[in-house]
Amino acid sequence: MTIELPEDVPVRMPYADEPDEQTPQQRRFYRLRAPHVDKATVPVTVRVTPDADLYVAVGSGRRRMYLTPAEAWALWRCLSEAVASTGEPPEWIRVHITPTHR
């Protein structure tokens, strides 16, 4: 069942799927490709490894950074407020990201 909302209603994106509790936790990758002016798209990847810092890569691995979970939450909060101040989110961002193990 799909519910159609008016265009002026803000939509909150769902959080990530909960990890499968029946299997040992593995590294998970969350990926999305962002449109780019000069290129077709730019890959954005976040790697989550149990008991390790999060790894963020933008582009073909040229811009990357390790973040503690606390730093990642702080970045999420600041970045979400900053990006929200630029206007309505584009349609291509309204997707659910399913984690992969590779």
N, C-alpha and C positions, 0 to 999 in steps of 0.2 A: 504494500500500500504506500503510495507516494502522496505527500501533502504539499500542495503548491502554496507558497507564501507570497504576498505582495512584494514587489521589488524594494520598497522602502523599509521593510522589516529586516533588522540586523540578524544575521545567522551566526550562531556560535558553532565553530568546528568541533567535532567530537574528539575526545582524547584518544590516544593510541589504544590498540587492543591490549587487554591484559595478557601477560605472558602465560603460556600453557604451564600449569602447575604440575602436570604429570610427567614432564620430562625435565632433565637437568637444564638449568638456565644456560643458554648459549649466547654468543654475541648476536646482537640484532642490528640490522641496518635499516634506516629510514631514509628513503630517497625521493627527491622531487626534482624535476627539471624546470628551470625558470626561463622564460623567453628572454632573448638578448637582442640588442639593436643590430650588432654587426654579425653575430653568429646565429645559428638556429636556436640553440638552447644552452643553458649553463647548468651542469649538475650540482645539486646540493645534497650532501650526505651527512648523516649523523650516525655514528657507531656507538652502541651501548654494550659494554662488556661488564659482566657481573664483577663487583669489587674492584672496579677500575674507573678512571676518569672517562668522561664522554669525549669522543673525537668528532670534530666538526670539520668538514672539507667543502669548500666552495670552488667551483671550477674544476679543472682537471687535476686536483690535488695541489695546486700552487698556493692556495690560501687555506691553511689548516690550523687548527688550534685544539688543544686539550683543555677541558673544563671539568672542575669538580661538579658534582650534582648541585651544590649550593650556588656555584658560579653560573651554571646553566640556568637555574631558576631565576637568578637575578637578571641574566641576559634576556631570558624569555620575557620577563616583566617589562624591562626597559624597552626592548625591541618591539614588543607588541603595542605598547603605548605610543612609541615614536612612529611606527608604521601606520597605526590607526589614525594618527593626526594628519596623514597625507591624503586621506580620502577613503572612498569605498574600496573594498578589496576587489581585485579583478576576478573574472569568472574562472580562469584557469587554476586559481588557488583553492577553489571549493571542491576539493577531492579528499577522499579518505585515504590515508597512507597506511598500507599494511606492511608490517615489518618483515624483512627477509633475513635468512641466516647466512647468506653469502652475498 
